Amino acid sequence: MSLHWKVLAWMLAGVVFGLGLQRFVDGAPRSGLSLEATESGLVVMSATGPGAKSFASGEEFGAVIVARGSEEERRELLSSPSDFHALVSELSVGEVLWIEAGDELRPVTLDLDPSSARARWLAPFDMLATIFLSLLKMLIVPLVLSSIVCGVAGVGTMKDLRRLGGKTFLYYISTSLLAICVGQGLVNLIRPGIGADLGLSPAMAAGTREENFIEIFVRMVPSNIFEALTDNGAMLKIIFFALLLGVFITKAGAPHSERMREFFESFFAVMMKMAEGVLALLPYGVFALLVKVVARTGFAVFEPLLLYMGTVAAALLIHACFTLPALLRIVGGISPRRWFKAMSPALMTAFSTSSSSMTLPVTLRSVEERGKVSSKVTSFTLPLGATINMDGTALYECIGVIFLAQYYGSLPGGEMLTFTQQGFIVVMALMASIGAAGIPSAGLVMMLTILSALGLPLEGAALLLAVDRPLDMMRTVVNVWSDSCGAAIIARSEGETAVLDAGSSA
């Protein structure tokens, strides 16, 4: 059985097994907050777990808003930690509590209690999933560095590099804008935010995160490249350094230019062999990941936002099934169906990991070995694409912000976004997608920036945490699909006639 069929089989097995655990094995929720009573309310003694990361020790609160976005919404005044823990025990894993801390609302996503029976069942799958993700993360920095240096140094003259780079960036900007326009059109047609029962108050904001997009470009220049190489989140810095290194290798005289180019080519070849060894574990890693995700929350937490989720999913499908295939067929002269089949291992890995960066080793292997695109093109376009080409993320950010703006605008005294303001969102979504990291839920973090710039409360973005995971998996697939389509189209434009034809039996 070929790899992509193994991945699909283990993926389905993971979903089924995870649903079985979620339905038949008890799993109590926990907030991650350790509390103590004071005269004014409750004070946080410690905050553990991913769901409580918005809190720090010493913060006080006195009220909790429960089940926001449903008919059961209520505000509870708390006087003792036992009141809070009793409240948590009534809810489900994955639901979000909104805690009134001063003038802010802080989200706390309920996680699985480590002492519950379901958590004990999930412990080995959690361990396997963590190891598998760590193996993928281990490959990111050396692969990105070596592949970009090899790609730039092997392009040839600066004229060739400018041509390839120009085509790559033109494709990335064009497809991201097309994705945003699809999302903008669909969210204005369906209008999921009008009349939505979200229970969000426009008077309260969950934090005041502000970010200047100029900082994205400032952060591209590393002050210490060795420090950047230790951080998977510093991809823009690593790419900037790799581009410069590749350029100046071509400018160095003999014998240094040849030695450096041969060194990085050898290093890249070894890293690809290492990636093949890690990817042999792909079906089992995907199984463990999906068991972990599905068994924790099931599908109940997604019900209040189904129309919003449907809008995002429909826009992603339109872009992935019509826009990108049209570009493949018209611009590249490539069969979209056959290219999709060739890219299936990368797309399934993207779905299970929710990270275009962690999927990069699989994408490189699929595009080169199954798609028959030269390493000259893949080593330049794909690492760049995994960092700055985020079609699905850009589309998601645009829909999410307009959805929340529709909700706030439909409240008494609210105002709907003008066409100019929506145009501003389009530009902001494009810039945010370029700056977003290729890690799970990075798009949700960048959405806060756009909401801040529009003056909208930030608690709405935090509400979307409850449904972000499945949407994150879907938009990562679109991101990786767009990267692979770009590599194929650019390869054809460079005169490569063997693209896909030689791999028709894949």
Secondary structure, 3 states (H helix, E strand, C coil): CCHHHHHHHHHHHHHHHHHHHHHHCCCCEECCEEEEEECCEEEEEEECCHHHCCCCCCCEECEEEECCCCCCCEEEECCCHHHHHHHHHCCCCCCEEEEEECCEEEEEECEECCCCHHHHHHHHHHHHHHHHHHHHHHHHHHHHHHHHHHHHHHHCCHHHHHHHHHHHHHHHHHHHHHHHHHHHHHHHHHCCCCCCCCCCCCCCCCCCCCCCCHHHHHCCCCCCHHHHCCCCCCHHHHHHHHHHHHHHHHHCCCCHHHHHHHHHHHHHHHHHHHHHHHHCCHHHHHHHHHHHHHHHHCCHHHHHHHHHHHHHHHHHHHHHHHHHHHHHHHCCCCCHHHHHHHHHHHHHHHHHHCCHHHHHHHHHHHHHHHCCCCHHHHHHHHHHHHHHCCHHHHHHHHHHHHHHHHHHHHCCCCCCCCHHHHHHHHHHHHHHHHHCCCCCCHHHHHHHHHHHHHCCCCHHHHHHHHHHHHHHHHHHHHHHHHHHHHHHHHHHHCCCCCCCHHHCCC
